[in-house]
Amino acid sequence: MATHGEEEPEEPDEPDEPGGPDNGAMAPTRMVPNVGLPGRDWEFSTHVLTLAQVADGATLVKVLKESGADGWELAQVIDGGDKRVLLLRRPKRPQREARRVGFAPPSES
């Protein structure tokens, strides 16, 4: 058994990898590509119903079907005391310029 006057530091079981973190230094972050849906602009609409209309089983269904046919979806129901406000949303439609289709008539000079 050998005796030592000073304590020797413990050696790690595995050597540090070249790309590993060094002594508490932060590893560089990499940019991660965004693979989700692109950001969407929404347009919103509201529809106010009384509690009786919500509870009757027909009015709410009718409003949602009519709105859904125009592309609206139910985003949230807001409590307004004795009334409920339906918050509807749909993707904003891009403003398109009118395009000419076909050929322009010949110009007469």
C-alpha positions as a Markdown table, in Angstrom:
| # | Residue | x | y | z |
|---|---|---|---|---|
| 1 | Met | 0.0 | 0.0 | 0.0 |
| 2 | Ala | 1.5 | 3.3 | -1.0 |
| 3 | Thr | 0.9 | 6.4 | 1.1 |
| 4 | His | 0.6 | 9.8 | -0.5 |
| 5 | Gly | 1.2 | 13.2 | 1.2 |
| 6 | Glu | -1.2 | 15.0 | -1.1 |
| 7 | Glu | -4.6 | 14.0 | -2.4 |
| 8 | Glu | -4.6 | 13.2 | -6.1 |
| 9 | Pro | -7.5 | 14.5 | -8.1 |
| 10 | Glu | -10.0 | 11.8 | -9.3 |
| 11 | Glu | -9.6 | 11.0 | -13.0 |
| 12 | Pro | -12.9 | 10.7 | -15.0 |
| 13 | Asp | -13.9 | 7.3 | -16.1 |
| 14 | Glu | -14.3 | 8.5 | -19.7 |
| 15 | Pro | -12.3 | 11.2 | -21.4 |
| 16 | Asp | -14.0 | 14.4 | -22.5 |
| 17 | Glu | -15.4 | 14.2 | -26.0 |
| 18 | Pro | -14.2 | 16.9 | -28.4 |
| 19 | Gly | -17.8 | 18.3 | -28.8 |
| 20 | Gly | -18.7 | 17.9 | -25.1 |
| 21 | Pro | -19.2 | 20.8 | -22.7 |
| 22 | Asp | -16.1 | 22.1 | -21.1 |
| 23 | Asn | -16.2 | 22.7 | -17.4 |
| 24 | Gly | -19.6 | 24.4 | -17.2 |
| 25 | Ala | -19.4 | 26.4 | -20.4 |
| 26 | Met | -22.6 | 26.6 | -22.4 |
| 27 | Ala | -22.8 | 24.6 | -25.5 |
| 28 | Pro | -23.6 | 26.7 | -28.6 |
| 29 | Thr | -27.2 | 26.6 | -29.6 |
| 30 | Arg | -28.2 | 25.5 | -33.1 |
| 31 | Met | -31.1 | 27.1 | -35.0 |
| 32 | Val | -33.9 | 24.6 | -35.3 |
| 33 | Pro | -36.0 | 25.0 | -38.4 |
| 34 | Asn | -39.7 | 25.9 | -37.9 |
| 35 | Val | -41.7 | 23.0 | -39.2 |
| 36 | Gly | -45.1 | 24.1 | -37.9 |
| 37 | Leu | -47.8 | 25.8 | -39.8 |
| 38 | Pro | -46.9 | 29.2 | -41.1 |
| 39 | Gly | -48.2 | 32.2 | -39.0 |
| 40 | Arg | -51.8 | 32.8 | -39.9 |
| 41 | Asp | -53.7 | 36.1 | -39.8 |
| 42 | Trp | -57.3 | 35.6 | -38.6 |
| 43 | Glu | -60.4 | 37.7 | -39.0 |
| 44 | Phe | -62.9 | 37.5 | -36.1 |
| 45 | Ser | -66.6 | 37.8 | -35.8 |
| 46 | Thr | -69.0 | 37.7 | -32.8 |
| 47 | His | -72.5 | 36.5 | -32.4 |
| 48 | Val | -74.6 | 37.2 | -29.3 |
| 49 | Leu | -77.1 | 34.6 | -28.0 |
| 50 | Thr | -79.3 | 34.6 | -25.0 |
| 51 | Leu | -79.1 | 31.7 | -22.5 |
| 52 | Ala | -82.5 | 30.5 | -23.8 |
| 53 | Gln | -81.2 | 30.4 | -27.4 |
| 54 | Val | -78.1 | 28.4 | -26.2 |
| 55 | Ala | -80.2 | 26.0 | -24.3 |
| 56 | Asp | -83.0 | 25.4 | -26.8 |
| 57 | Gly | -80.8 | 23.0 | -28.8 |
| 58 | Ala | -81.6 | 24.5 | -32.2 |
| 59 | Thr | -80.5 | 28.1 | -32.4 |
| 60 | Leu | -76.8 | 27.4 | -31.5 |
| 61 | Val | -76.6 | 24.5 | -34.0 |
| 62 | Lys | -78.2 | 26.7 | -36.7 |
| 63 | Val | -75.7 | 29.6 | -36.1 |
| 64 | Leu | -72.7 | 27.3 | -36.1 |
| 65 | Lys | -73.8 | 25.5 | -39.3 |
| 66 | Glu | -74.5 | 28.8 | -41.1 |
| 67 | Ser | -71.2 | 30.3 | -39.9 |
| 68 | Gly | -69.3 | 27.1 | -40.8 |
| 69 | Ala | -70.6 | 27.2 | -44.4 |
| 70 | Asp | -68.9 | 30.6 | -44.7 |
| 71 | Gly | -65.6 | 29.3 | -43.3 |
| 72 | Trp | -66.0 | 30.4 | -39.7 |
| 73 | Glu | -65.0 | 28.2 | -36.8 |
| 74 | Leu | -65.9 | 28.6 | -33.1 |
| 75 | Ala | -62.9 | 29.9 | -31.3 |
| 76 | Gln | -64.4 | 30.7 | -27.8 |
| 77 | Val | -67.7 | 31.2 | -25.9 |
| 78 | Ile | -67.5 | 34.3 | -23.7 |
| 79 | Asp | -69.8 | 34.6 | -20.7 |
| 80 | Gly | -71.7 | 37.8 | -20.8 |
| 81 | Gly | -73.9 | 37.4 | -17.8 |
| 82 | Asp | -77.3 | 36.6 | -19.1 |
| 83 | Lys | -76.0 | 36.3 | -22.7 |
| 84 | Arg | -73.2 | 34.3 | -24.4 |
| 85 | Val | -70.9 | 35.7 | -27.1 |
| 86 | Leu | -69.7 | 33.3 | -29.7 |
| 87 | Leu | -66.2 | 34.3 | -30.9 |
| 88 | Leu | -65.8 | 33.0 | -34.4 |
| 89 | Arg | -62.6 | 33.1 | -36.5 |
| 90 | Arg | -61.4 | 32.2 | -40.0 |
| 91 | Pro | -58.2 | 32.6 | -41.9 |
| 92 | Lys | -57.8 | 36.0 | -43.4 |
| 93 | Arg | -58.3 | 35.9 | -47.1 |
| 94 | Pro | -55.6 | 37.5 | -49.2 |
| 95 | Gln | -56.4 | 40.6 | -51.1 |
| 96 | Arg | -56.0 | 39.6 | -54.7 |
| 97 | Glu | -55.9 | 41.9 | -57.6 |
| 98 | Ala | -58.3 | 41.3 | -60.4 |
| 99 | Arg | -56.5 | 39.4 | -63.2 |
| 100 | Arg | -57.3 | 39.5 | -66.8 |
| 101 | Val | -58.1 | 36.2 | -68.3 |
| 102 | Gly | -57.5 | 35.6 | -72.0 |
| 103 | Phe | -56.2 | 38.1 | -74.5 |
| 104 | Ala | -56.8 | 41.8 | -74.5 |
| 105 | Pro | -58.9 | 43.0 | -77.5 |
| 106 | Pro | -56.8 | 44.6 | -80.2 |
| 107 | Ser | -56.4 | 48.3 | -79.8 |
| 108 | Glu | -57.7 | 50.5 | -82.6 |
| 109 | Ser | -55.5 | 53.4 | -83.6 |
